[in-house]
Amino acid sequence: MNEIRPPRHPEKAHRPDNPVPRKPEWIRVKAPTSPEYHETRRLMRRLNLATVCEEAACPNIGECWKQKHATVMILGSVCTRACAFCNVATGRPDQLDPHEPEHVAEAVAELGLRHVVVTSVDRDDLEDGGAMQFVRVIEALRARAPATTIEILTPDFLKKPGAIEMVVAARPDVFNHNLETVPRLYPSIRPGARYFHSLRLLARVKEIDPSIFTKSGLMVGLGESDGEVHQVMDDLRSAEVDFLTIGQYLQPTPKHAAIERFVTPAAFAELERMAYGKGFLMVSASPLTRSSHHAGEDFARLRAARQARSDAAD
């Protein structure tokens, strides 16, 4: 007997369809078929782990999983928010899995990852927004895979006092929180979030521990202007964010926010040039850039860039 699953995005069911345009040739990727992809998938199922690679329908999953690089998504696979761009399921959240931290650490050890990205759904239902689960995962990783550098991509912990401080005290190597879009589009694209709260979160991380690298990401193609993107860059630099990623928004289904434009590779190159000019230590801007894409290689470059800037200042 087939199990009847609830709709993935019940809050979007009433919305009119937005046609999904054909992707330009610079965005098309091959379907994942490698043995390493299937091996990584079996490992995640065996350990009962969700990945943002699958849940968010990332176009880079074939490339990353062929190299056994997976981004683990903790706190379950159901989000309490309903962002217009996101493919992660929304609804009644899962129960927290007490074995999740050790399973994440086991997966990282089996994959032999030198750098791991751990993200999560939003959990507005939890008193701490899931902050303590991030801490437990970081602690489990330090115990099981002490040589692995840890990057976390957190929710905004809106109205969760003390949550940011709790996670920073666990000392991840990179603290990532994505602004996602320009402030004007927050009411329609990220209605459960607040732009200046997210910006303040990133600034607060640096206030508590300046040694932790901070990172944030933007999507383009949602109707923002170039000037608005430039202003977000300035805002992020005012919060002393080290690393900026910019990628093309891709519409998961007709019920999601419409793609307003496909940004060309040349335009992404110009955004990257401008961001470096504003003082970011590291910038990744391309149509297929995502927060965790090439994260390990980028972390090595990020650390080298900080050292070079420090040496130049001496």
Secondary structure by P-SEA (a helix, b strand, c coil): cbbbbcccccccccccccccccccccccccccccaaaaaaaaaaaaaccccccccccccaaaaaaaacbbbbbcccccccccccccccccccccccccaaaaaaaaaaaaacccbbbbbbcccccccccaaaaaaaaaaaaaaccccbbbbbbccccccccaaaaaaaaacccbbbbbccccccccccccccccaaaaaaaaaaaaaacccccccccccccccccaaaaaaaaaaaaaacccbbbbbbbbbcccccccccccccaaaaaaaaaaaaaacccccccccccccccaaaaaaaaaaaaaaaaaaaac
